[in-house]
């Protein structure tokens, strides 16, 4: 079968009635599969010609920002449908447009979620060599994820725990910086900033839904210093909602924490809220565990005045 892109340059410029049924069957495989009669095809010449034009534009898609369609058709894709002797075109939002919306939402919330300019300095190539050698499986997992993950691909996240200063945050930020370089929408938040932002929105009588949706639907989410913030019943319920959505949607989520999962959100041996146990269970199922240990890098080279 001759490809549409090969047909159109030769055929364009003719009056509509110059296109016969064979042309449309060659250009639109569905017509042949459905065994649409010639008279039905010819009665829908104008619709079918426009459908071919739009399909050709979509075949050369370079992303929503550079969509070749005009006006209200930008960001939509078309599919041909048959209803008895009638043909029609159904339009729906295209994948690149939906990805564009996700990217805009992630970018919008990144600036208020605790990201700092200096976070960009953390890269895979400057991750401490001693930790690479000490944790080769963790290092391999992080590298592979950073270089190969694609949005929409179900994947395990990672829960890195251990004492301060051993490189947990460095590794996560390095992975997310690489994802951003590759154009993968991702969001890193610090655990305390999630709760602080919720409190500020509530204090201003604002709507929490856009914030929660951004955290719940980001293609990749990283939560730094997890379970180290002041939490209460209300904020833990909201956090569970975010994690639960990501768990069921199989969206990869990365965590760094000083606490192993059994110790998160516990005080004096008791969970802070009923949602903590199911939260812990989901994290254990959706993320691989990795403990890091070693010398606190932040204390190297400290100079004392005493």
TIDOFI-687215 format. One record per residue (C-alpha): residue in three letters; x, y, z. Coordinates in Angstrom, 3 decimals. Layout:
N
NODE,kolza,x,y,z
NODE,ALA,X,Y,Z;
...
END
This chain:
306
NODE,kolza,x,y,z
NODE,UNK,0.000,0.000,0.000;
NODE,UNK,1.310,3.416,-0.921;
NODE,UNK,1.899,5.620,2.132;
NODE,UNK,-0.300,8.687,2.563;
NODE,UNK,2.727,10.979,2.543;
NODE,UNK,3.631,9.593,-0.869;
NODE,UNK,0.096,9.989,-2.240;
NODE,UNK,-0.700,13.523,-1.184;
NODE,UNK,2.086,15.517,-2.844;
NODE,UNK,1.173,13.970,-6.207;
NODE,UNK,-2.582,14.285,-5.824;
NODE,UNK,-3.089,17.645,-4.122;
NODE,UNK,-4.370,20.502,-6.239;
NODE,UNK,-7.076,18.577,-8.048;
NODE,UNK,-10.754,19.467,-7.703;
NODE,UNK,-12.550,17.278,-5.173;
NODE,UNK,-14.405,15.294,-7.804;
NODE,UNK,-11.082,14.215,-9.367;
NODE,UNK,-10.425,11.816,-6.497;
NODE,UNK,-11.933,8.400,-7.054;
NODE,UNK,-12.859,5.739,-4.517;
NODE,UNK,-9.669,3.785,-5.161;
NODE,UNK,-7.588,6.802,-4.113;
NODE,UNK,-9.363,7.008,-0.754;
NODE,UNK,-9.127,3.275,-0.110;
NODE,UNK,-5.397,3.459,-0.793;
NODE,UNK,-4.949,6.462,1.489;
NODE,UNK,-7.290,5.339,4.307;
NODE,UNK,-6.957,1.606,5.141;
NODE,UNK,-10.110,1.642,7.260;
NODE,UNK,-12.271,2.136,4.175;
NODE,UNK,-10.996,-1.073,2.632;
NODE,UNK,-11.252,-2.971,5.928;
NODE,UNK,-14.868,-1.858,6.395;
NODE,UNK,-15.667,-2.541,2.707;
NODE,UNK,-17.260,0.868,2.338;
NODE,UNK,-19.098,1.123,-1.021;
NODE,UNK,-17.867,3.531,-3.688;
NODE,UNK,-20.958,5.741,-3.509;
NODE,UNK,-20.531,6.252,0.250;
NODE,UNK,-16.863,7.146,-0.192;
NODE,UNK,-17.538,9.607,-2.987;
NODE,UNK,-20.378,11.230,-1.055;
NODE,UNK,-17.855,12.033,1.707;
NODE,UNK,-15.016,13.300,-0.497;
NODE,UNK,-14.541,16.631,1.302;
NODE,UNK,-14.573,15.026,4.756;
NODE,UNK,-12.114,12.324,3.701;
NODE,UNK,-9.728,14.746,2.024;
NODE,UNK,-9.548,16.850,5.169;
NODE,UNK,-9.122,13.701,7.268;
NODE,UNK,-6.105,12.717,5.126;
NODE,UNK,-4.613,16.200,5.510;
NODE,UNK,-4.992,16.121,9.290;
NODE,UNK,-3.626,12.592,9.551;
NODE,UNK,-0.569,13.601,7.541;
NODE,UNK,0.088,16.517,9.877;
NODE,UNK,-0.166,14.202,12.905;
NODE,UNK,2.219,11.706,11.276;
NODE,UNK,4.887,14.434,11.214;
NODE,UNK,4.176,15.561,14.801;
NODE,UNK,7.099,17.238,16.559;
NODE,UNK,5.218,18.019,19.783;
NODE,UNK,2.250,20.174,20.704;
NODE,UNK,4.288,23.375,20.788;
NODE,UNK,5.082,22.908,17.085;
NODE,UNK,1.721,21.470,16.050;
NODE,UNK,1.106,22.058,12.345;
NODE,UNK,-2.653,22.236,12.698;
NODE,UNK,-4.578,25.481,12.613;
NODE,UNK,-7.134,27.072,14.890;
NODE,UNK,-9.293,24.855,17.051;
NODE,UNK,-7.781,21.673,15.611;
NODE,UNK,-4.442,22.274,17.321;
NODE,UNK,-3.877,19.616,19.967;
NODE,UNK,-6.504,17.248,18.591;
NODE,UNK,-6.274,13.991,16.688;
NODE,UNK,-8.971,12.526,14.464;
NODE,UNK,-10.334,9.052,13.949;
NODE,UNK,-12.701,7.929,11.203;
NODE,UNK,-15.980,6.319,12.230;
NODE,UNK,-18.770,4.636,10.300;
NODE,UNK,-22.449,4.732,11.171;
NODE,UNK,-24.389,2.729,8.612;
NODE,UNK,-24.127,4.602,5.294;
NODE,UNK,-22.550,7.632,6.970;
NODE,UNK,-18.910,8.449,7.668;
NODE,UNK,-17.845,10.889,10.352;
NODE,UNK,-14.679,12.051,12.063;
NODE,UNK,-14.333,11.979,15.838;
NODE,UNK,-11.817,14.340,17.424;
NODE,UNK,-10.073,13.915,20.753;
NODE,UNK,-7.147,15.452,22.557;
NODE,UNK,-3.846,14.042,21.338;
NODE,UNK,-1.084,12.538,23.460;
NODE,UNK,1.404,15.388,22.856;
NODE,UNK,-1.187,17.921,24.064;
NODE,UNK,-1.848,15.940,27.255;
NODE,UNK,1.914,15.678,27.831;
NODE,UNK,2.125,19.454,27.333;
NODE,UNK,-0.489,20.002,30.052;
NODE,UNK,1.383,17.738,32.464;
NODE,UNK,4.648,19.542,31.756;
NODE,UNK,3.067,22.952,32.361;
NODE,UNK,1.510,21.793,35.621;
NODE,UNK,4.803,20.342,36.829;
NODE,UNK,6.714,23.504,35.907;
NODE,UNK,4.125,25.656,37.639;
NODE,UNK,4.424,23.867,40.958;
NODE,UNK,8.170,23.230,40.890;
NODE,UNK,8.938,26.846,41.777;
NODE,UNK,6.853,26.737,44.980;
NODE,UNK,7.589,23.211,46.115;
NODE,UNK,10.979,23.705,47.698;
NODE,UNK,13.250,23.442,44.639;
NODE,UNK,16.397,25.542,44.984;
NODE,UNK,18.743,26.905,42.286;
NODE,UNK,21.674,25.017,43.810;
NODE,UNK,19.830,21.728,43.283;
NODE,UNK,20.961,21.832,39.657;
NODE,UNK,24.560,21.280,40.801;
NODE,UNK,23.824,17.680,41.799;
NODE,UNK,24.665,15.427,38.876;
NODE,UNK,25.373,11.781,38.279;
NODE,UNK,28.941,12.513,37.257;
NODE,UNK,29.773,14.200,40.572;
NODE,UNK,28.090,11.646,42.819;
NODE,UNK,30.747,10.475,45.322;
NODE,UNK,32.872,7.680,43.859;
NODE,UNK,33.088,5.848,47.185;
NODE,UNK,29.299,5.557,47.335;
NODE,UNK,29.169,4.299,43.742;
NODE,UNK,31.589,1.518,44.659;
NODE,UNK,29.853,0.771,47.953;
NODE,UNK,26.369,0.499,46.429;
NODE,UNK,26.801,-0.777,42.857;
NODE,UNK,23.218,-2.100,42.490;
NODE,UNK,21.724,1.167,43.717;
NODE,UNK,24.026,3.127,41.417;
NODE,UNK,23.086,0.969,38.424;
NODE,UNK,19.361,1.312,39.152;
NODE,UNK,19.639,5.102,39.420;
NODE,UNK,21.651,5.416,36.209;
NODE,UNK,19.305,3.192,34.234;
NODE,UNK,16.231,5.048,35.434;
NODE,UNK,17.748,8.447,34.702;
NODE,UNK,18.783,7.502,31.163;
NODE,UNK,15.923,5.295,29.991;
NODE,UNK,12.674,6.125,31.789;
NODE,UNK,9.902,7.438,29.517;
NODE,UNK,6.675,9.144,30.715;
NODE,UNK,3.736,6.785,31.072;
NODE,UNK,5.942,3.730,31.512;
NODE,UNK,5.026,1.807,34.695;
NODE,UNK,8.118,1.570,36.869;
NODE,UNK,9.213,1.024,40.438;
NODE,UNK,10.255,4.015,42.473;
NODE,UNK,13.008,4.082,45.084;
NODE,UNK,13.052,4.636,48.845;
NODE,UNK,16.548,5.605,50.026;
NODE,UNK,17.052,5.828,53.763;
NODE,UNK,19.955,6.284,56.116;
NODE,UNK,21.707,8.880,58.264;
NODE,UNK,22.284,12.462,57.102;
NODE,UNK,25.093,13.384,54.742;
NODE,UNK,25.581,10.053,52.965;
NODE,UNK,24.389,11.174,49.504;
NODE,UNK,20.696,10.267,49.504;
NODE,UNK,19.486,13.662,48.309;
NODE,UNK,22.438,14.034,45.934;
NODE,UNK,21.542,10.807,44.146;
NODE,UNK,17.856,11.624,43.832;
NODE,UNK,18.451,15.171,42.593;
NODE,UNK,21.043,13.911,40.113;
NODE,UNK,18.518,11.465,38.663;
NODE,UNK,15.789,14.095,38.429;
NODE,UNK,18.123,16.657,36.892;
NODE,UNK,18.999,14.126,34.205;
NODE,UNK,15.316,13.364,33.608;
NODE,UNK,14.665,17.071,33.129;
NODE,UNK,17.552,17.318,30.674;
NODE,UNK,15.910,14.505,28.693;
NODE,UNK,12.562,16.311,28.702;
NODE,UNK,10.829,13.967,31.167;
NODE,UNK,8.397,15.990,33.337;
NODE,UNK,9.306,15.382,36.962;
NODE,UNK,8.906,17.153,40.256;
NODE,UNK,11.037,17.126,43.406;
NODE,UNK,9.522,18.430,46.620;
NODE,UNK,10.794,18.594,50.151;
NODE,UNK,8.482,16.943,52.618;
NODE,UNK,8.201,19.968,54.882;
NODE,UNK,7.339,22.222,51.924;
NODE,UNK,4.386,19.975,51.002;
NODE,UNK,2.805,20.505,54.391;
NODE,UNK,3.797,24.164,54.679;
NODE,UNK,2.261,24.854,51.289;
NODE,UNK,-0.957,23.107,52.330;
NODE,UNK,-1.167,25.218,55.486;
NODE,UNK,-0.621,28.462,53.575;
NODE,UNK,-3.278,27.601,51.004;
NODE,UNK,-5.774,26.730,53.732;
NODE,UNK,-4.940,29.905,55.665;
NODE,UNK,-5.641,31.941,52.511;
NODE,UNK,-8.936,30.092,51.928;
NODE,UNK,-7.443,28.654,48.761;
NODE,UNK,-8.094,25.434,46.889;
NODE,UNK,-5.811,22.484,47.643;
NODE,UNK,-6.944,20.485,44.626;
NODE,UNK,-4.478,21.867,42.013;
NODE,UNK,-1.548,21.243,44.355;
NODE,UNK,-2.661,17.717,45.226;
NODE,UNK,-3.323,16.937,41.558;
NODE,UNK,0.162,18.086,40.591;
NODE,UNK,1.765,15.829,43.191;
NODE,UNK,-0.540,12.911,42.399;
NODE,UNK,-0.133,13.016,38.614;
NODE,UNK,3.462,14.165,37.988;
NODE,UNK,5.037,11.518,35.720;
NODE,UNK,7.857,11.163,38.256;
NODE,UNK,7.728,12.553,41.801;
NODE,UNK,10.560,12.801,44.289;
NODE,UNK,9.962,13.546,47.990;
NODE,UNK,13.071,14.583,49.883;
NODE,UNK,13.413,14.261,53.678;
NODE,UNK,10.268,12.164,53.804;
NODE,UNK,8.542,11.770,57.204;
NODE,UNK,10.836,14.331,58.843;
NODE,UNK,8.303,17.174,58.956;
NODE,UNK,5.590,18.140,61.406;
NODE,UNK,2.491,16.228,60.346;
NODE,UNK,-1.063,16.059,61.608;
NODE,UNK,-4.197,14.086,60.827;
NODE,UNK,-5.323,16.407,58.046;
NODE,UNK,-1.987,16.602,56.206;
NODE,UNK,-1.365,12.867,56.525;
NODE,UNK,-4.742,12.149,54.950;
NODE,UNK,-3.810,14.387,52.010;
NODE,UNK,-0.408,12.745,51.698;
NODE,UNK,-2.039,9.309,51.669;
NODE,UNK,-4.348,10.478,48.893;
NODE,UNK,-1.351,11.511,46.759;
NODE,UNK,0.596,8.297,47.388;
NODE,UNK,-2.475,6.125,46.922;
NODE,UNK,-3.198,7.661,43.528;
NODE,UNK,0.398,7.195,42.428;
NODE,UNK,0.384,3.611,43.718;
NODE,UNK,-2.679,2.632,41.705;
NODE,UNK,-1.528,4.567,38.627;
NODE,UNK,1.925,2.938,38.847;
NODE,UNK,3.630,6.320,38.662;
NODE,UNK,7.240,6.081,39.901;
NODE,UNK,7.883,7.870,43.176;
NODE,UNK,11.280,8.404,44.816;
NODE,UNK,11.815,9.079,48.505;
NODE,UNK,14.769,10.011,50.653;
NODE,UNK,14.463,9.755,54.425;
NODE,UNK,16.393,9.353,57.629;
NODE,UNK,13.815,6.735,58.581;
NODE,UNK,13.347,3.170,57.414;
NODE,UNK,9.731,2.574,56.301;
NODE,UNK,8.670,0.845,59.565;
NODE,UNK,9.590,4.018,61.481;
NODE,UNK,7.817,6.643,59.350;
NODE,UNK,5.300,8.867,61.092;
NODE,UNK,5.610,7.106,64.441;
NODE,UNK,5.957,8.733,67.827;
NODE,UNK,6.628,6.776,70.995;
NODE,UNK,6.064,3.528,69.149;
NODE,UNK,2.628,4.494,67.759;
NODE,UNK,1.512,5.554,64.277;
NODE,UNK,0.414,9.180,64.188;
NODE,UNK,-2.752,8.344,62.271;
NODE,UNK,-4.732,5.415,60.891;
NODE,UNK,-3.573,6.310,57.371;
NODE,UNK,0.096,5.643,58.238;
NODE,UNK,-0.126,1.847,58.064;
NODE,UNK,-1.702,1.729,54.558;
NODE,UNK,0.685,4.497,53.490;
NODE,UNK,3.650,2.414,54.629;
NODE,UNK,2.251,-0.663,52.873;
NODE,UNK,1.928,1.150,49.553;
NODE,UNK,5.421,2.570,49.741;
NODE,UNK,6.852,-0.899,50.338;
NODE,UNK,5.039,-2.171,47.234;
NODE,UNK,5.730,0.743,44.890;
NODE,UNK,9.385,1.470,45.659;
NODE,UNK,12.595,-0.525,45.941;
NODE,UNK,14.407,-0.053,49.251;
NODE,UNK,18.008,1.044,49.559;
NODE,UNK,19.855,1.839,52.763;
NODE,UNK,22.863,4.129,52.525;
NODE,UNK,25.434,4.588,55.236;
NODE,UNK,28.809,6.204,55.631;
NODE,UNK,30.565,9.314,56.876;
NODE,UNK,28.523,12.521,56.988;
NODE,UNK,29.936,14.442,54.036;
NODE,UNK,28.630,17.729,55.444;
NODE,UNK,31.013,17.429,58.398;
NODE,UNK,34.163,16.927,56.365;
NODE,UNK,36.600,19.771,56.590;
NODE,UNK,34.835,21.540,59.437;
NODE,UNK,37.066,24.043,61.193;
NODE,UNK,36.752,24.683,64.900;
NODE,UNK,37.545,27.995,66.570;
NODE,UNK,38.094,26.311,69.927;
END
